[in-house]
Structures are given as C-alpha cells and as structure tokens.
Amino acid sequence: MKKMNRRYSVLLSVLICQVYTMLAQECASKQELKSSIQQVHRRLSAQEASYLQSLRTLRKKLNLLLYSVAHLPAKPKNFTCPNLDTPVNGRKLGKILLPGHDVHFLCDMGYELVGSETRQCKDSLSWTGQQPICKDINECLSSPCANGGTCTDEVNAFSCVCLRGWAGPTCQSPTPTFFVSITNTSSASTGAVSTSSFPLTQSAFTLKSKCSQVQGTTLCTCEPGYTISGRDNSICTDIDECKLFHNGQAGRLCLHSCVNTPGGHRCTCPVGYIETQDGRSCKDTDECSTRQNNCNRDQLCINTYGGFQCVKVECPHIRNATYVKTSPVRCERNPCPVDSTSCSQAPNSVSYHHMSVVSNLSIPRVMFRMSAVRMIGDTLRFALLGGRNRHYFTIKRSDRQTGELLLVSPVQGPVTLEVEMEMTELERRELLGRYITRITIFVSQYEF
C-alpha cells in the first residue's frame, strides 16, 4: 500500500511540474493550459479508480482469510493417539503413540484374546480396531477326558472325574479288574446256580474246570483268562478280553488293536510302529534315523507318525528376483538392481519347515514361532499368507519380536497341511524386509 501511494505521489508531482512548465512559457495559450489540467485530472481519476479497486480486492482477500481461520479445526493439545488400556490377564506391547506405529496385545496362559490383536495409530490420532479383552479358555471344550469321564474347567487347567474302571489325569488308563466264578451245589438246593461278575462270552477256546468239595459245596475254578460257561460248571470258556474291555467302560487294553488268545490277549500296532515295553502302547519307528527309507541325495527325509516323507526343497521363482539356497531349508534373495522396485519388494528370504503331528491335537496349540534376532526398523508385523489350509490357523504375538502360529481347529488325518507365515519389518512405514516361512505339517491317521 505504501508503495502504491508513493507511485501516485510521483505521478502527481510530474503532472504538476508539467503544468508549471507550461505556465512559465509565454507562448502557452489559455486553451493549452486548460487541456493540460484536464489531462492531469483524467489521469488522477483513473489512478484513483484503480486504487479503490485494489483496496476492494485486498479487503475481500482479508475477509476470506479471516473466515478460513475462524473455521479451522481445533488444534489438538498433542500429536499422539490416546493411551490404550492393558487388558486384564494380559499384556500390551508397544509404547510409541505416534501415527503409523502399532500396539500389540497378548493374553496370559489360559486366556484367549477377543478383539484386535494389533491396533495402529492413524493420522487422525485415533486407533484402528477394537479394544481387546482376555477371556478365560474353557479347556473342556476340546473334550480332554476320555472314556466317558466328566470334565471340570479350571483356571488354566481342567480336571476329570472318571467312570468306574478308569483312572489317570484324562481317564486314559484302565484299572485292574479281577474275575471270580463260583458254582455252589447242595443236596438241599433244587439245582445248581452259577453266578459271575462279568458278561459271558462265546468262544471256541474251552478247558475243563477244577472242582473240589468243601463242606458239601462244590467249588469249581478256572485257569486265568477263563470262566465257568453257563450252568455247566465243568467247562471253562476263554474270556475274550478284546470284546470285553477294548471299547467298553471297564477298560481299554490296547492303544491300537487287540487280538484275543487262549487265556489272554495281545496288542498289535499299525505299520510304522513298534510295541512298547508295557505291551499295550505303540511307538513310532524313525525310518529316517535308521535309514529305512528310499530318499535320494536331493531330498530331505522327514519322519512322520507311521512312515516318512521325501521332500525336495526348491527356491521360489519370483519375477524380477532371483534366489540362492544358503542351507538345505533356506533360500535368500540375490542383491537387487538399484532401479528395480519389484525386486526390492520381493521376500528377502524364504525358509521351509516340516513337522509331523498326530490326529486330533488339543486346541489351541502353538505349532511354530517366528522371530527377529535383531531388529533394524521400528515395527514388526506378522501375517498368514495364502494357503488352502489357512482356516486351521491364526497368528498370535508372544512378544514384540515374536509371532506364533496357532492351530485353532482339530485335524483328523491322514492329511498334509501347508501354510505360509510372513514377517515384515518397517521403519516409519517404509518396507525394510520381508521374510517368509513355508510350513508343511504331516498329520497321521492315528492319535498316537
């Protein structure tokens, strides 16, 4: 504004000087003098109009600026997201409340997380997800009590009340049962009466009983594993223990299969297992360590329950990125060209992990842990990638640098499960590295 006033003053001074110059000239006519003054007047009027227009424009701009300032959102007192509560019976990982940073939640043993496991501070200074809680896990949901036992849920534990004939923490062991067969014969009685404490079985294995007279009463006994057959106290019939106890309430004799023998029984195991010293359980044969396999040099021998698998590990084929095998189960990416974005976003390494499990494992169960030995960035994220079996699993944090693969659904074998677990490292939201582990789980058809 001062500059504009200065310009008008200079112009006015020039015009006035021009008029005085004309007055000083003797030859200047009255008409010429009048024309010059009118010219000065017109110029002043034009400059005045331009000046007023500039003032009006400036006033409009000032009003617009004032309106914008008046309608600005209230400035927050700080530039951090509000602090989050730690769930009861749980933990909170992460203390930085700035936009782009994550906070993770874990539950104590015996509790499961309901809600968001990870919440991120947004640019609007609010959090993603919902506030989580830690809910007590009902250990009885997986029906841990066998053979008709009743389960009682406790904090991070359970207890079983077993039916008669069963014992053990999960009612898995039969209790010893004794059988006695006595036949009483008296001259005063109208006939012989035979009683027994177990159901009678029909078998082709028979022996003669051993009878003796005691004070007018005939007492007949049988060899172990036999019982008096019906009303004929002279015949002892073999007890079929496999039918009597294999799936009944009185006890389970064999872990896998029972074969009845004269006066007894024997337990058998499926192919790939051997019997244990107790004669009723089965133990897997390790075909890999005992070299009872046909895997070649390019393959890994993976022992499974009841068998083995020959696995060949090959590095992934990803566009614009190449990999080299640095160990039998790990491939690392070769250095990327400076201008290759697709290469720099490809996984830095791909690892392969194989494991063997039995059918119907109790859930939830930690199957695999993935962690960073040394963090470079400020954020680690864990995720499940594509896979046909991913609905059996979920990801859970155990601490700031470790993610766990959790089995959340029971699996009946035989089946092979495949899932990919990814760990991503970030620095201020910029990708520093991706690390993938491909996990293959061989599930046996048996529960042992």
Backbone torsions as a table, in degrees:
resi	resn	phi	psi	omega
1	MET	NA	-41.5	178.1
2	LYS	-63.9	-37.2	-179.9
3	LYS	-64.9	-39.7	179.9
4	MET	-66.2	-42.4	178.4
5	ASN	-62.9	-36.5	179.7
6	ARG	-66.8	-37.1	-179.7
7	ARG	-67.5	-40.8	178.1
8	TYR	-65.1	-38.4	179.9
9	SER	-64.3	-40.9	179.1
10	VAL	-64.7	-42.6	-179.8
11	LEU	-63.4	-43.5	178.8
12	LEU	-62.6	-39.5	179.4
13	SER	-64.4	-40.3	179.6
14	VAL	-63.8	-43.0	-178.7
15	LEU	-66.8	-41.6	179.6
16	ILE	-63.8	-39.6	177.8
17	CYS	-63.5	-36.5	179.7
18	GLN	-64.7	-39.8	179.2
19	VAL	-65.0	-45.7	-179.2
20	TYR	-64.0	-32.5	177.5
21	THR	-65.0	-42.9	179.2
22	MET	-66.3	-37.1	178.4
23	LEU	-65.2	-32.4	-178.5
24	ALA	-73.4	-19.4	-179.9
25	GLN	-82.9	131.9	-177.2
26	GLU	-71.0	-29.0	-174.6
27	CYS	-83.9	-5.8	-178.1
28	ALA	-69.2	126.3	-179.4
29	SER	-84.9	166.0	178.4
30	LYS	-64.5	-36.7	-179.7
31	GLN	-65.7	-40.0	179.3
32	GLU	-66.2	-39.4	179.1
33	LEU	-64.2	-42.3	179.4
34	LYS	-64.0	-39.7	-179.4
35	SER	-65.5	-38.1	179.5
36	SER	-67.0	-40.3	179.7
37	ILE	-65.5	-40.5	178.1
38	GLN	-63.0	-38.2	178.8
39	GLN	-63.1	-42.9	177.3
40	VAL	-61.7	-39.0	-178.6
41	HIS	-64.7	-43.1	179.6
42	ARG	-63.4	-42.4	179.2
43	ARG	-63.6	-39.5	177.9
44	LEU	-65.8	-38.3	179.4
45	SER	-65.3	-41.7	179.0
46	ALA	-64.4	-41.8	179.1
47	GLN	-66.9	-34.8	178.8
48	GLU	-66.4	-41.2	179.0
49	ALA	-64.2	-42.8	178.4
50	SER	-63.7	-38.7	179.6
51	TYR	-64.2	-43.9	179.9
52	LEU	-65.9	-38.5	178.2
53	GLN	-63.9	-39.0	177.2
54	SER	-64.4	-38.6	178.2
55	LEU	-64.5	-43.3	179.1
56	ARG	-62.6	-42.0	178.8
57	THR	-63.3	-41.9	179.0
58	LEU	-64.5	-38.7	179.5
59	ARG	-65.2	-39.5	178.1
60	LYS	-63.0	-41.7	179.1
61	LYS	-64.9	-39.2	178.6
62	LEU	-65.3	-41.1	178.7
63	ASN	-64.7	-41.1	178.3
64	LEU	-63.6	-41.3	178.1
65	LEU	-65.2	-40.5	178.4
66	LEU	-63.1	-40.0	179.0
67	TYR	-64.8	-42.2	-179.1
68	SER	-63.8	-41.8	179.5
69	VAL	-64.7	-38.9	-178.0
70	ALA	-67.6	-27.2	-177.4
71	HIS	-103.6	13.9	175.0
72	LEU	-67.3	143.2	176.2
73	PRO	-65.0	151.4	-178.5
74	ALA	-60.9	130.4	-179.3
75	LYS	-71.2	126.4	-179.7
76	PRO	-64.7	154.3	-179.7
77	LYS	-68.4	-30.5	176.3
78	ASN	-143.6	173.8	-175.7
79	PHE	-112.0	37.8	178.8
80	THR	-125.8	155.6	174.5
81	CYS	-73.2	153.4	178.2
82	PRO	-61.8	149.5	-179.3
83	ASN	-67.1	141.0	-179.0
84	LEU	-98.6	145.7	179.6
85	ASP	-77.8	146.2	173.4
86	THR	-82.6	127.5	-178.5
87	PRO	-64.5	147.1	176.0
88	VAL	-63.4	136.6	-176.1
89	ASN	63.7	33.8	179.6
90	GLY	-152.2	-175.2	-179.8
91	ARG	-133.9	159.7	176.0
92	LYS	-122.9	130.1	-179.8
93	LEU	-113.1	125.9	179.9
94	GLY	112.7	126.0	-178.4
95	LYS	-116.8	-11.2	-177.7
96	ILE	-81.8	124.6	-175.4
97	LEU	-108.2	20.5	-179.6
98	LEU	-84.2	155.6	178.8
99	PRO	-55.5	138.9	179.2
100	GLY	92.9	-9.2	-178.0
101	HIS	-98.5	152.0	-176.6
102	ASP	-105.8	152.9	170.1
103	VAL	-127.2	131.9	-175.7
104	HIS	-114.5	152.8	-177.4
105	PHE	-126.3	139.6	177.8
106	LEU	-130.8	154.3	176.6
107	CYS	-112.2	151.2	176.9
108	ASP	-67.4	164.0	179.0
109	MET	-58.5	132.9	-178.4
110	GLY	94.8	-0.6	179.5
111	TYR	-126.9	150.1	178.3
112	GLU	-118.5	147.6	-176.4
113	LEU	-84.0	128.8	175.0
114	VAL	-118.5	115.4	-174.9
115	GLY	124.1	-158.5	-175.7
116	SER	-84.9	124.3	177.6
117	GLU	-74.7	-32.6	179.2
118	THR	-130.3	133.1	176.4
119	ARG	-126.8	137.5	-176.0
120	GLN	-114.5	139.9	177.2
121	CYS	-76.6	121.5	-178.5
122	LYS	-88.8	167.6	178.6
123	ASP	-62.8	-25.0	178.7
124	SER	-80.7	7.2	179.2
125	LEU	63.7	34.5	171.6
126	SER	-126.1	165.8	-174.5
127	TRP	-102.0	146.9	171.3
128	THR	-78.3	160.4	174.4
129	GLY	75.0	-169.0	-177.5
130	GLN	-121.7	152.1	179.1
131	GLN	-63.7	122.6	-177.2
132	PRO	-83.2	161.3	172.5
133	ILE	-131.8	158.6	178.1
134	CYS	-106.0	116.2	-176.2
135	LYS	-105.3	138.1	-179.9
136	ASP	-61.0	132.1	178.3
137	ILE	-80.7	128.8	176.0
138	ASN	-84.8	97.6	-177.1
139	GLU	-64.2	-15.7	-179.2
140	CYS	-80.0	-10.7	-178.9
141	LEU	-63.5	-28.6	-179.6
142	SER	-86.1	6.3	178.9
143	SER	52.0	61.6	-176.8
144	PRO	-74.6	-18.5	-177.0
145	CYS	-85.6	119.5	-176.6
146	ALA	-89.6	167.0	171.2
147	ASN	55.5	42.4	174.3
148	GLY	80.0	10.9	179.2
149	GLY	-69.9	154.0	179.8
150	THR	-99.6	128.4	-176.3
151	CYS	-97.0	138.7	174.9
152	THR	-121.5	120.5	-178.1
153	ASP	-75.8	137.9	176.2
154	GLU	-132.9	173.2	179.6
155	VAL	-69.5	113.0	-180.0
156	ASN	58.9	28.6	-179.4
157	ALA	-167.7	177.3	174.7
158	PHE	-152.0	164.1	176.4
159	SER	-136.5	151.0	-177.4
160	CYS	-117.4	136.1	170.3
161	VAL	-104.4	113.6	-171.0
162	CYS	-89.5	150.9	172.4
163	LEU	-72.3	165.2	-179.3
164	ARG	-61.6	133.5	-179.7
165	GLY	98.9	-3.0	-179.0
166	TRP	-127.6	152.3	179.9
167	ALA	-151.6	174.3	179.8
168	GLY	105.9	164.7	-178.4
169	PRO	-56.7	-33.8	179.7
170	THR	-119.7	23.6	-179.7
171	CYS	57.3	40.1	-175.1
172	GLN	-94.6	-12.1	-174.0
173	SER	-114.2	132.3	176.2
174	PRO	-74.8	146.2	176.1
175	THR	-91.2	149.5	-179.0
176	PRO	-60.1	140.0	179.2
177	THR	-128.6	133.9	-178.3
178	PHE	-110.8	143.3	-176.9
179	PHE	-121.4	133.3	178.9
180	VAL	-131.2	134.6	178.1
181	SER	-125.8	121.1	-176.4
182	ILE	-128.5	132.9	175.9
183	THR	-117.4	122.2	179.8
184	ASN	-100.7	128.2	177.0
185	THR	-125.8	123.1	-178.2
186	SER	-136.2	146.0	179.4
187	SER	-67.0	-21.4	-180.0
188	ALA	-84.7	-12.7	-177.5
189	SER	-88.5	158.5	-179.2
190	THR	-83.9	-11.0	-179.9
191	GLY	178.9	167.8	179.2
192	ALA	-78.6	141.9	179.7
193	VAL	-121.5	129.5	-180.0
194	SER	-115.0	128.1	177.9
195	THR	-125.9	148.0	177.2
196	SER	-147.1	155.9	-176.4
197	SER	-96.7	18.4	-176.8
198	PHE	-150.4	161.2	176.6
199	PRO	-67.5	146.3	177.3
200	LEU	-80.9	145.9	177.6
201	THR	-123.5	150.9	177.4
202	GLN	-99.2	125.9	-178.8
203	SER	-146.6	155.1	178.1
204	ALA	-80.5	-10.9	-177.8
205	PHE	-87.4	112.2	-178.9
206	THR	-133.0	152.5	176.1
207	LEU	-139.2	160.6	174.0
208	LYS	-79.6	142.1	179.3
209	SER	-80.6	163.7	176.5
210	LYS	-108.5	115.5	-175.4
211	CYS	-116.8	152.3	177.8
212	SER	-148.8	153.4	179.6
213	GLN	-96.9	126.3	178.0
214	VAL	-130.7	105.8	177.9
215	GLN	52.2	48.9	175.9
216	GLY	80.7	2.8	179.7
217	THR	-114.8	134.1	177.9
218	THR	-90.9	121.5	179.5
219	LEU	-111.4	119.1	-179.6
220	CYS	-113.3	136.0	179.3
221	THR	-128.4	160.2	179.8
222	CYS	-122.5	161.8	174.0
223	GLU	-65.2	155.9	176.8
224	PRO	-55.0	133.8	-179.8
225	GLY	94.2	1.1	179.6
226	TYR	-126.1	162.5	178.5
227	THR	-145.0	156.2	176.6
228	ILE	-60.7	133.3	-176.0
229	SER	-96.1	106.1	175.4
230	GLY	61.3	-138.7	-177.1
231	ARG	-86.7	-9.7	-179.9
232	ASP	-87.5	100.5	-175.8
233	ASN	-78.7	1.8	179.6
234	SER	-93.0	-7.2	-177.4
235	ILE	-114.6	129.2	173.9
236	CYS	-108.1	127.1	-178.9
237	THR	-107.3	140.1	179.7
238	ASP	-60.8	137.8	175.3
239	ILE	-85.3	123.4	177.4
240	ASP	-84.2	88.8	-176.6
241	GLU	-61.7	-30.4	-177.4
242	CYS	-64.5	-39.7	178.6
243	LYS	-76.7	-33.4	-173.4
244	LEU	-75.2	-36.3	-170.6
245	PHE	-122.6	-13.2	-171.3
246	HIS	-61.1	-44.5	-179.8
247	ASN	-126.4	8.6	-178.2
248	GLY	-86.9	178.2	-177.7
249	GLN	-76.0	-19.7	-175.3
250	ALA	-76.4	-15.1	178.2
251	GLY	150.6	154.3	177.4
252	ARG	-113.0	117.6	-173.8
253	LEU	-81.0	-40.9	-172.5
254	CYS	-120.9	143.3	178.2
255	LEU	-69.2	-35.0	-177.7
256	HIS	-117.2	-76.9	-173.9
257	SER	-131.0	142.5	-178.3
258	CYS	-116.2	135.9	177.4
259	VAL	-120.5	121.8	-180.0
260	ASN	-75.5	139.0	177.5
261	THR	-130.1	160.3	178.8
262	PRO	-57.5	115.6	178.8
263	GLY	78.6	5.5	-178.4
264	GLY	-170.7	-151.1	-179.2
265	HIS	-161.8	167.6	171.6
266	ARG	-142.5	152.1	-178.9
267	CYS	-101.0	142.3	177.5
268	THR	-121.8	158.5	-179.2
269	CYS	-120.5	155.2	178.2
270	PRO	-71.3	169.3	178.3
271	VAL	-60.5	135.8	-178.3
272	GLY	96.7	-2.8	179.2
273	TYR	-124.3	158.0	172.8
274	ILE	-127.2	155.4	179.8
275	GLU	-74.8	145.5	176.9
276	THR	-88.2	176.1	-174.7
277	GLN	-66.6	-25.0	-179.4
278	ASP	-75.9	-7.8	175.6
279	GLY	79.8	-1.0	-177.1
280	ARG	-124.4	-19.9	-177.2
281	SER	-100.4	167.8	-179.3
282	CYS	-126.2	141.4	179.6
283	LYS	-123.2	136.0	-178.5
284	ASP	-66.0	142.4	173.8
285	THR	-91.0	126.7	179.8
286	ASP	-86.8	94.1	-178.0
287	GLU	-68.7	-23.1	-178.1
288	CYS	-75.3	-46.2	-178.6
289	SER	-73.8	-27.8	179.3
290	THR	-93.5	4.5	178.1
291	ARG	59.3	35.2	175.4
292	GLN	-98.3	50.8	-177.7
293	ASN	-141.3	169.2	-179.4
294	ASN	-119.2	29.0	178.7
295	CYS	-74.4	140.9	179.3
296	ASN	-89.6	-176.4	-173.8
297	ARG	-68.8	-25.4	-179.2
298	ASP	-84.9	0.7	-175.7
299	GLN	-118.6	153.1	173.1
300	LEU	-96.1	137.4	175.4
301	CYS	-92.8	117.7	179.4
302	ILE	-109.8	115.4	178.4
303	ASN	-73.7	133.7	177.0
304	THR	-121.8	167.3	178.5
305	TYR	-71.5	108.4	-179.1
306	GLY	92.7	6.9	-179.2
307	GLY	179.6	-151.7	179.2
308	PHE	-156.4	165.1	178.1
309	GLN	-132.8	137.2	173.2
310	CYS	-97.9	117.5	-173.1
311	VAL	-118.9	133.0	174.9
312	LYS	-109.8	120.3	-178.5
313	VAL	-92.8	123.1	177.7
314	GLU	-124.0	141.5	179.2
315	CYS	-68.6	151.0	-176.8
316	PRO	-70.9	155.6	175.1
317	HIS	-109.4	102.9	-177.7
318	ILE	-119.5	135.7	-177.0
319	ARG	-60.5	135.1	177.4
320	ASN	66.1	14.3	177.2
321	ALA	-142.0	142.6	178.6
322	THR	-124.1	152.4	-175.8
323	TYR	-129.8	153.6	177.5
324	VAL	-130.1	140.4	-178.5
325	LYS	-80.1	118.2	-179.2
326	THR	-100.3	-10.3	174.5
327	SER	-158.2	169.5	-179.5
328	PRO	-58.5	-20.4	-176.4
329	VAL	-129.1	23.2	-178.1
330	ARG	-145.6	135.4	175.7
331	CYS	-123.5	135.5	179.4
332	GLU	-119.7	147.6	-177.3
333	ARG	-75.8	137.7	174.0
334	ASN	-71.7	158.6	179.3
335	PRO	-55.1	141.3	-177.1
336	CYS	-92.2	150.1	170.1
337	PRO	-60.7	153.0	-175.0
338	VAL	-61.2	-38.1	-174.0
339	ASP	-96.8	13.5	-177.7
340	SER	-99.7	99.1	178.6
341	THR	-70.8	-39.9	-178.4
342	SER	-63.6	-35.2	178.3
343	CYS	-68.9	-43.0	-177.9
344	SER	-67.5	-22.3	178.5
345	GLN	-90.7	-6.8	176.7
346	ALA	-73.4	157.7	-179.2
347	PRO	-57.1	137.6	176.5
348	ASN	-69.4	-32.6	178.0
349	SER	-152.0	153.4	174.8
350	VAL	-130.2	119.7	-179.6
351	SER	-110.6	157.2	-177.5
352	TYR	-125.8	130.5	-178.8
353	HIS	-131.3	131.6	-179.2
354	HIS	-122.2	140.0	178.8
355	MET	-146.6	159.3	179.4
356	SER	-122.9	137.0	-179.9
357	VAL	-138.9	165.5	176.8
358	VAL	-91.2	169.9	179.7
359	SER	-72.7	153.3	171.6
360	ASN	54.5	50.1	173.6
361	LEU	-63.8	145.8	175.7
362	SER	-65.6	146.2	-176.8
363	ILE	-124.9	157.9	-7.9
364	PRO	-73.2	152.5	-176.4
365	ARG	-142.7	133.0	176.9
366	VAL	-75.8	123.2	-178.4
367	MET	-102.1	-30.2	-174.4
368	PHE	-159.0	146.6	176.8
369	ARG	-122.1	138.5	179.2
370	MET	-129.0	128.8	-175.2
371	SER	-145.8	163.2	176.4
372	ALA	-101.2	122.7	179.9
373	VAL	-67.4	-40.9	-179.3
374	ARG	-140.9	119.9	-179.2
375	MET	-86.0	136.0	174.6
376	ILE	-102.4	-42.9	-178.8
377	GLY	-85.2	-167.9	-179.0
378	ASP	-106.5	-4.9	-176.7
379	THR	-142.2	136.5	171.6
380	LEU	-120.5	134.2	177.8
381	ARG	-127.3	140.9	179.8
382	PHE	-119.3	141.6	-177.5
383	ALA	-153.7	158.4	171.5
384	LEU	-94.9	131.3	176.7
385	LEU	-94.5	-176.6	-177.4
386	GLY	-58.9	147.1	179.7
387	GLY	176.5	143.5	-175.4
388	ARG	-71.5	-14.9	-176.5
389	ASN	-113.3	15.1	-173.2
390	ARG	-66.9	-18.2	-179.5
391	HIS	-68.9	-13.3	176.4
392	TYR	-80.2	-11.9	-167.4
393	PHE	-128.1	165.8	169.0
394	THR	-149.5	165.9	179.9
395	ILE	-106.4	138.1	178.8
396	LYS	-137.8	142.1	175.9
397	ARG	-82.8	135.8	171.0
398	SER	-105.0	-27.9	170.0
399	ASP	-159.2	-173.3	-173.1
400	ARG	-63.9	-29.1	-174.6
401	GLN	-110.5	7.3	-174.7
402	THR	-133.1	134.0	173.1
403	GLY	-117.2	145.8	-177.1
404	GLU	-117.4	139.3	173.1
405	LEU	-93.0	117.4	-175.4
406	LEU	-108.0	131.8	170.8
407	LEU	-83.7	123.2	-174.3
408	VAL	-117.7	-3.2	177.6
409	SER	-132.9	137.6	178.5
410	PRO	-67.2	147.5	-176.8
411	VAL	-124.6	126.9	175.5
412	GLN	-100.2	121.9	180.0
413	GLY	-87.9	-180.0	3.1
414	PRO	-82.5	136.4	178.9
415	VAL	-160.2	154.3	175.7
416	THR	-114.5	123.5	-179.9
417	LEU	-103.5	138.7	177.7
418	GLU	-129.6	132.8	-179.7
419	VAL	-150.3	149.6	179.2
420	GLU	-115.5	132.2	179.3
421	MET	-115.8	131.2	-175.5
422	GLU	-118.3	138.9	172.1
423	MET	-118.5	123.7	-178.3
424	THR	-115.9	133.4	178.9
425	GLU	-110.7	131.7	-176.1
426	LEU	-127.7	154.3	172.3
427	GLU	-135.1	108.4	-176.5
428	ARG	53.4	45.9	177.1
429	ARG	72.8	-0.4	178.3
430	GLU	-91.5	133.7	-177.7
431	LEU	-68.2	125.8	175.0
432	LEU	-103.4	-33.4	-178.8
433	GLY	-175.6	151.5	175.8
434	ARG	-124.2	136.3	-177.9
435	TYR	-133.8	124.2	-173.7
436	ILE	-118.7	137.5	172.8
437	THR	-121.1	123.0	177.3
438	ARG	-95.8	115.6	-172.6
439	ILE	-107.0	126.7	176.8
440	THR	-116.8	126.0	-176.4
441	ILE	-119.0	121.0	177.5
442	PHE	-96.6	115.2	-177.1
443	VAL	-100.1	123.9	-179.3
444	SER	-74.0	161.1	176.8
445	GLN	-81.1	-9.8	-179.0
446	TYR	-108.5	163.0	179.8
447	GLU	-98.2	22.2	178.6
448	PHE	-143.9	NA	NA
